Amino acid sequence: MREAEIRRLLAANLLCAASIILAAVVPAFFLDGFSILGTHLTWLCVCSVCVATLNIILHLVLKPNQSPKRNSFAHKISRFLKCCIYFFMSCILFHAIIVLYGAPLIESVTETFLFAVLLSTFTTLQCLCLLGPNIQAWIRVFSKNGAMSIWESSLQITTICSILGAWFGAFPIPLDWDRPWQVWPISCSLGATFGYMAGLIIAPLWIHWNRKQLTYKSR
């Protein structure tokens, strides 16, 4: 396993983590009263757009999973449209799952959907960038020993950390502490964000420490 590839992964992940920090700081210079807690819905939108944009740019620049064959322009357009549909379906699916786990069904619909968009940005968008709209490849990557590259291993770690972070973030909501950050869905979205950032840092470090044991085979 090349050290240069691990350094590329680390640099890309650090840029993604930096984009989240900038999404929390920079808008305050342009929007009056902007804050993560006070204008949480605005922050959800800004954070999702920043992370999504940077992930797409990094994928186009680094090309971690580039196919050796050249695809036609029509194929690229079809692939792009499929990715958009998959991302929207992911948002709807996450929204439904979140409601089934106890989120308000009718009230706070906007808050729940934007939280679902954030989760999809942290998870589904990465899958679409790296693997494309290929469900079989998604199933392979998230099965045991299914990763075929360090990028796919990083995808596994960041996705799991994001979902676990969102799940753990729900624990403080029913407690009667009466804190501003207990308002739905602030603690869950912050938990998902911290989980995603933790995954970005953990993934290259874990791969580096286990590089001698990791053997990726083409399938």
C-alpha positions, 0 to 999 in steps of 0.5 A: 500500500502506497504511503502517497495514497494514504496522504492523499486520503488524509489531505482530502478528509482534512479538507472536508473537516475544514469545510464544516468548520468554515460552514460554521464560521464564515456565514456569520460575517455575511448573515446577521445573527447567524449561529449554529443554534440560533439559525440551525436550519440555515446552518444545516443548508450551508453545511450540506452545500459546503460538504457536498460541493467539496466532495464532488470537487475532490472526486473530480480532482483526485479520481480515486475510483476512475474507470479505465474505459471512456464513457460517452457524454450521454452515459455521463449525463445518465449517470449524473441524473441517476445520482440525483435521483438516488440522492433524493430517494436517500433523503426521503428514506432517511426522513422516513427512518427518522420519523419511525425512530420518533421524530415528529410526523407533521410538526417540524417537517422542514427540520426533519427533512433538512436533517435527512439531507445532512445525513444523506450528504455525509453518507449517500453522497460519498457513495455516489461520488466513489461508487456511482449509482451502483447498489451492488457495489454499495452492498459489496463495500459495506459487507465484511472485507468488501472494501477494495481500496483505502477510499472504500475503507474510509467510506465505510468508517465515515458512513458508520461514524455519521450514523452512530453520531446521529443516533447518539445525538438523540439521547439528550433530547428527552432529558428535562435539562431545558437546554437550547441544543435539545431542540429538534434536531440540533443534537442529532445533527451535531452528533452526525456532524461530529461523528462524520468529522471523527470518521474523517480523522479516524479513517486514514489513521486506522488505515495507516496503522493497519496498512500491513494487514490490509490487502485489497484484491480486485473482484 
